[in-house]
Amino acid sequence: MWVFEVAARRRALGSLLRAGLGLGLLSGLAACGDPDIRRGDDALGMGRYAEAIGAYESARQRLPAQATPVERLASAHRSLAMSLMEQGKCDEARPHFSIAESLTRPVLVDYQQLYECDVARSVSKEAQVEDLRRLVAMGDRRATVLRKLMNHELDLGRDEDAVSRLEDLDRRSHLTLDERRRLAEVLLRLNRRDQAWSHLKATVESEPHDPINRLKLAELAEERGEAVIARDIYEKMTAEYPQNPLTWLRLAEFRRRQGDTAGAADAQGRADSLRTGKVPPPQEMRPLKKSRR
């Protein structure tokens, strides 16, 4: 779809330039008698962008600064860049956008189209991240841009950069459960445990039977002073996995920290009994590592 948008923009630009030339609306009318400028105008209006660039550059080298057709030269570079993108030649288009930017000002839509061109030809995630970072730096705060950038950075292991997008994205769009799951893991790895809480809690609510994340949530809850939540998780897990020593060990440790000596001794006894093999443990909790104690 982006190809049609590029073509439409290029046709509109050509029409505008031809109309402007006919009505005398373009800047630098005083220099219109210059043969290079006339040649550049004709070529630009006919879609011969490389020829237009050459003619305008020739005039630029001879004429005083105030008579230089800078805007038209930038338009020729942008038009040539769009023409190249239609052919899938994104890398060849990129320098022309840079030249146009140096002549006039950055134009966000140029780099939005360049990013779409890169996506269409399946460039690497590293290259897409550079495109997306530029869009964000230029003020593009669309949720689609922020989401794609954050997820690419997560895929590339750029955790700090990815997390920096979180607040901006959260204001503009609801995070998906998969994003919350990934962010909870990353934030815990970065030791940003307070930030991880809401994402981990949402993950557990969506996947209530995941033992690993439930144990992580119980640990975070206790750290936050929400012992009731932690106790509920540990006790429910011993009921669900009564033959697994780790659940009883975690409960024993929790009760010990909470000052429940008798309760801790009872849970510790159950854990020790299971670990010594008196009651053969089943395999419900295979993802959990066995205790080394």
Residue, then its C-alpha position, 0 to 999 in steps of 0.5 A: m500500500w505504501v508504494f501507491e501512497v508514494a506514487a500519489r504524493r509524487r504525482a501531487l508534488g509534480s502537479l503542484l510544481r507545474a501549477g506553481l511554475g505556471l502561476g508564478l508562485l514558486s520562490g526565486l522568480a528573479a532568477c527564472g531567466d537563468p537557463d539552468i533553472r529553466r532547464g531544472d524546472d522543465a525536468l522537475g515538472m516532467g518527472r526527470y528528477a536526476e536531470a533537474i538536480g543536475a540543472y539546479e546544482s549547476a545554477r547553485q554554483r553560479l548564482p548568489a545565495q538569494a537566487t539559488p533554487v534551494e527549495r526546488l532542489a530539495s523537492a527534486h531530491r525528495s521526488l527522486a528518493m520516492s521514485l527509487m523507493e517505488q522500485g524498492k531501492c531504499d538504500e539509494a533513496r536514503p541519501h537524497f532525503s538526507i540532502a533534502e533535509s540539509l537544504t531545507r528541514p527534516v520532513l517526518v513523512d520522508y522517513q515514515q515512507l523510508y521505514e515502510c520501504d525497509v519493512a517491505r523488503s524485510v531488512s534486518k531488525e537492527a536496521q528497522v530499529e534505526d529507522l524507528r528511533r529516527l521517527v521517534a526522535m522526529g516526534d512520531r509518537r504513534a502507538t504502532v511506532l512505539r510498540k514496534l520499536m519496543n518489541h524489536e529492542l526486546d528481541l535484540g536484547r536492548d532491555e534498557d532502551a525497550v523499557s524506556r518506551l514503556e511509559d510513552l506507549d502505555r499512555r497511548s495504547h493498552l499493552t498486550l498480555d504477551e508484552r506484559r509477560r516479556l516486560a515483567e521478565v525484563l524488569l525483573r532482570l533489570n532489578r526494577r521490581d516495583q515496575a515489574w509488579s503490575h506486569l507480573k500480576a497481570t501475567v499471573e491473572s491471565e495464566p493462573h496455573d503458571p507455577i514459576n510466575r506465581l512464585k515470583l509474584a509471591e516473592l514480590a508481594e512479600e517485598r511490597g509488604e503484601a504478605v496476605i497475597a504471598r501467603d495465599i499463593y504459597e498455600k494454594m500451591t501446596a494444595e495444588y502440588p502436594q507432592n512437590p517439595l519445593t512448594w512446601l519449602r517455599l511455604a516454610e521459608f515464608r512462614r519463618r520470615q513471618g514469625d510463624t515458627a510452628g507453621a514453618a516447622d510443619a511445612q519444612g517437615r513435609a518438604d524434607s519428607l518428600r525430598t528424602g523419598k518417603v513419598p515419591p514426588p510426581q512430575e507436575m512441577r518439572p519446570l521448577k528446579k529441585s532444591r539443592r538443600 
